[in-house]
Amino acid sequence: MPTRRICLASAVCVAAVLWSARQILKKRRLKSADQLAASRVTVTAADSRSMEVAPVPDEPITASLDPYTWDSETSVAYEAAVEAINGVVGAYSARIAAESSKPETERNTQALAEWRQLRTECQRARETLDAGDSQAVAMVRREYARRARELAA
């Protein structure tokens, strides 16, 4: 395997970028994810510490994505649904921050745990929302807008 001498901080940045690229490919279940994961390079820093990273693919990751036709209505509805979820995540985060700033003896740990769990569920919903599923996008938009209003009240 080829070895390249670079700064360890650069190696960490390269590894982070390549890890992100592999995660995107895996999430989209592309064939090239296996090819990218199978091909690895050992990077050695100037102080002899080394780490194994995957090389940069020859072509952009986006080249292997299936084409998807967006119209303005679809893209605006999807972005509005994501923003509605973000509003709820922000509301839970604000509640968590306010409760966490109280002295430990006055904190409601049960509420903190519940809000953290609900915030995690919102984040999962945001990650799994499919822009192509207009019914799901509309439902998420309605539900999370309602929840954001309730949390703001």
C-alpha positions as CSV (number, residue, x, y, z in Angstrom):
1,M,0.0,0.0,0.0
2,P,1.3,3.5,-0.8
3,T,2.4,5.6,2.2
4,R,2.2,9.4,2.1
5,R,3.7,11.8,4.8
6,I,1.3,14.5,5.8
7,C,0.4,16.5,8.9
8,L,-1.8,14.4,11.2
9,A,-4.4,17.1,11.4
10,S,-4.7,16.9,7.6
11,A,-5.0,13.2,7.8
12,V,-7.9,13.5,10.3
13,C,-9.6,16.0,8.0
14,V,-9.1,13.7,5.0
15,A,-10.4,10.8,7.0
16,A,-13.5,12.8,8.1
17,V,-14.3,13.8,4.5
18,L,-13.9,10.3,3.2
19,W,-15.9,8.8,6.0
20,S,-18.7,11.3,5.2
21,A,-18.6,10.3,1.6
22,R,-18.8,6.6,2.4
23,Q,-21.8,7.3,4.7
24,I,-23.6,9.1,1.9
25,L,-22.9,6.3,-0.5
26,K,-24.0,3.6,2.0
27,K,-27.2,5.6,2.8
28,R,-28.0,5.7,-0.9
29,R,-27.1,2.0,-1.3
30,L,-24.8,2.6,-4.2
31,K,-22.7,-0.1,-5.7
32,S,-19.6,2.0,-5.5
33,A,-19.8,2.2,-1.7
34,D,-18.3,-1.4,-1.6
35,Q,-15.7,-0.5,-4.1
36,L,-14.7,2.7,-2.1
37,A,-14.6,0.8,1.2
38,A,-12.5,-2.0,-0.2
39,S,-9.8,0.3,-1.5
40,R,-7.8,1.8,1.4
41,V,-4.5,3.8,1.8
42,T,-2.3,4.1,4.9
43,V,-1.5,7.7,5.7
44,T,1.6,8.2,7.9
45,A,2.1,11.6,9.7
46,A,5.4,13.3,10.1
47,D,5.7,12.0,13.7
48,S,5.2,8.4,12.5
49,R,1.6,8.0,13.6
50,S,-0.4,6.4,10.9
51,M,-4.1,5.8,10.0
52,E,-5.9,4.0,7.3
53,V,-8.2,6.0,5.1
54,A,-10.1,5.3,1.9
55,P,-8.8,7.2,-1.2
56,V,-10.8,9.9,-3.0
57,P,-12.9,8.4,-5.8
58,D,-11.8,9.2,-9.3
59,E,-15.2,10.7,-10.1
60,P,-17.5,12.8,-8.0
61,I,-19.9,11.0,-5.7
62,T,-22.8,12.7,-7.3
63,A,-21.9,11.1,-10.7
64,S,-23.3,7.8,-9.4
65,L,-26.6,9.1,-8.0
66,D,-29.7,8.4,-9.9
67,P,-31.2,11.5,-11.6
68,Y,-34.2,13.0,-9.7
69,T,-36.4,15.7,-11.2
70,W,-37.5,18.3,-8.7
71,D,-40.1,20.8,-9.3
72,S,-40.4,24.0,-7.2
73,E,-43.5,22.8,-5.4
74,T,-41.9,19.6,-4.3
75,S,-38.6,21.2,-3.2
76,V,-40.4,24.0,-1.3
77,A,-42.7,21.5,0.5
78,Y,-39.8,19.3,1.4
79,E,-37.7,22.3,2.7
80,A,-40.8,23.5,4.7
81,A,-41.2,20.1,6.3
82,V,-37.5,20.0,7.2
83,E,-37.8,23.5,8.7
84,A,-40.9,22.4,10.7
85,I,-38.9,19.5,12.2
86,N,-36.0,21.9,12.9
87,G,-38.3,24.2,14.7
88,V,-39.4,21.3,17.0
89,V,-35.8,20.2,17.5
90,G,-35.0,23.8,18.5
91,A,-37.9,24.0,20.9
92,Y,-36.8,20.8,22.6
93,S,-33.2,22.0,22.7
94,A,-34.3,25.3,24.3
95,R,-36.3,23.4,27.0
96,I,-33.3,21.1,27.6
97,A,-30.9,24.0,27.9
98,A,-33.2,25.9,30.3
99,E,-33.8,22.9,32.5
100,S,-30.1,22.0,32.4
101,S,-29.1,25.5,33.6
102,K,-31.0,25.0,36.8
103,P,-29.1,23.8,39.9
104,E,-28.9,20.0,39.9
105,T,-31.3,19.7,42.9
106,E,-34.0,21.6,41.1
107,R,-33.7,19.9,37.7
108,N,-36.5,17.7,36.4
109,T,-34.5,14.8,35.2
110,Q,-37.5,12.9,34.0
111,A,-38.5,15.8,31.7
112,L,-35.0,16.2,30.5
113,A,-34.8,12.5,29.5
114,E,-38.2,12.8,27.8
115,W,-37.3,15.9,25.8
116,R,-34.0,14.4,24.7
117,Q,-35.8,11.3,23.5
118,L,-38.4,13.4,21.6
119,R,-35.6,15.5,20.1
120,T,-33.8,12.4,18.9
121,E,-37.1,11.1,17.4
122,C,-37.4,14.4,15.5
123,Q,-33.9,14.1,14.2
124,R,-34.5,10.6,13.0
125,A,-37.7,11.7,11.3
126,R,-35.7,14.5,9.5
127,E,-33.1,12.0,8.4
128,T,-35.6,9.5,7.0
129,L,-37.9,12.0,5.3
130,D,-38.1,11.2,1.6
131,A,-38.6,14.3,-0.6
132,G,-40.3,12.1,-3.2
133,D,-43.1,11.0,-0.9
134,S,-45.4,14.0,-1.1
135,Q,-47.9,12.5,1.3
136,A,-45.3,12.0,4.0
137,V,-43.9,15.4,3.4
138,A,-47.3,17.0,3.8
139,M,-48.1,15.0,7.0
140,V,-44.7,15.9,8.5
141,R,-45.2,19.5,7.7
142,R,-48.6,19.6,9.3
143,E,-47.7,17.5,12.4
144,Y,-44.4,19.3,13.2
145,A,-45.9,22.8,12.6
146,R,-48.6,21.9,15.1
147,R,-46.0,20.5,17.6
148,A,-43.9,23.7,17.2
149,R,-46.9,25.8,18.0
150,E,-47.7,23.7,21.1
151,L,-44.1,23.9,22.3
152,A,-44.0,27.6,21.8
153,A,-47.1,28.2,23.9
